[in-house]
Amino acid sequence: MKNTLALYVRMILMMAVSLFTSRVILDTLGVEDYGTYNVVGGIIAMFSAFSGMFSGAISRFLTYELGKSGSSRLNEVFSTSVTIQLGIATVFIIVGEILGLYFLNYQLVIPEDRMVAANWVLQCSIVTFSINLISVPYNAAIIAHEKMSAFAYISIFEVTMKLLIAYTLYISPIDKLISYAILLMLLSVTVRLVYGSYCNRHFSECHYRFKYDKALLKEMSGFAGWNFIGSGAYILNTQGLNVLINMFFGVTLNAARGIANQVDGAIMQLVNNFMTAVKPQITKSIAAGDYSYMESLVCRGSKFGYFLMLLFFVPIYVEAPQILSLWLKTVPDYTVAFVRLAMIASMIDLLGTTISTTVIATGKVKEYYIVIGLFGLLVFPVTYLCFKLGCTPESCYYSFIGVYAFLLYLKLRHANKLVGFPIMKYFKEVLLKIIPITAFSLILTLFVSTLWEETVLRLVYVAIISFLINGIGIYFYGLKKTERKFLKNLVLQKIKK
């Protein structure tokens, strides 16, 4: 709870600034430049599978070693991971400069007069991403040690600088899209250096020494190699869809998807903060052989994370048109539909997060990533086929939702196979709790919204009523008796203080 609270401070700051700066930046850059930035940044994000394949391995190995009390391999794991990331960063720069430039200049649909600015965005994104690659072991160390307050403190600096960047765009004498790309690159580099400095001062194992441990390198590379399949599938299903949307519908639709991702990302920050606090506990419980505690964490993590998102999902889904018109001066076509579908997709993907953490913690990921990766890859070709047949832009979300709903079942099967995780327990304690509450809350809130005309006052009423409906449903139906008792005692203690 303490870690989650520290992360919530970070989340509130970043959410507020993210939503505010998105409005300012969209207004300053315009729809075309905003869409251009999102699609070009998407090219680099597609390469992030190279980062994802090792970041998951690094986090798992560090956390697992910490779970084995008194482990002496921490520095070896950390130093080996930094060496691996340096090698990947070098390869990424070469690949990014060759394939990235070709794809940008010959495949994407970008206005001719914005190609110079788009190339600036690409170069800045390559630098930023390379620095982030090298920083992965340092961030993984903070999460493994559960020092979540570090993220909160550093975020105060980060969000302040983002506000300054938004203001600087107004007064910048050079091209605003180029200015935006350069300023974000400089901020990203600075923040990563701060994280690295923090780790060097607070964690003894975070002092890099070049080491060549063949056995450890092979173990981590094997783990990461299979992780690459899962990471690559997810990147193709998110950033890859940006490229498909650009090829079939142009940069205006990329702007709509970029805004939808901003809204969805702001909400997911809240949930991800909670999950970030839960994941290390799941890994450590498996390392210690405490499977009963692990099962409890998986079910509660999925259920509570979903309920946290549900509190925001219902009012935003119902009032999306009004919220977007109040937030943005210009609302691109399809933005409302994209926002609603993006949140649904994230809620389904969220349910599998703690289950994936359980499987990854065991280290036996070969079969898991092959199955999950192959089925996950279906989103991209299905979406391409839909677009080719003339389907609407929303079809990219429909394919994602359908595939990831099936992946949830596959993840449960693998967790059951590896650690005996009870599938029926998850079904009873999670799915049978969240589905009725979601349906009841959404239907009732939609009905309530029809009682007033579309005004700011209606938005306030809907938000309050939705929160009350969700709160009552979650407390009396979503929580078990022991969970209600714990929550009640916690609130009473806070009131007495």
Secondary structure by P-SEA (a helix, b strand, c coil): caaaaaaaaaaaaaaaaaaaaaaaaaaaacaaaaaaaaaaaaaaaaaaaaaaacaaaaaaaaaaaaacccccaaaaaaaaaaaaaaaaaaaaaaaaaaaaaaaaaccccccccaaaaaaaaaaaaaaaaaaaaaaaaaaaaaaaaccaaaaaaaaaaaaaaaaaaaaaaaaccccaaaaaaaaaaaaaaaaaaaaaaaaaaccccccccccccaaaaaaaaaaaaaaaaaaaaaaaaaaaaaaaaaacccaaaaaaaaaaaaaaaaaaaaaaaaaaacaaaaaaaaaacaaaaaaaaaaaaaaaaaaaaaaaaaaaaaaaaaaaaaaccccccaaaaaaaaaaaaaaaaaaaaaaaaaaaaacccaaaaaaaaaaaaaaaaaaaaaaaaccccaaaaaaaaaaaaaaaaaaaaaaaaaccccaaaaaaacccccaaaaaaaaaaaaaaaacccccaaaaaaaaaaaaaaaaaaaaaccccaaaaaaaaaaaaaaaac
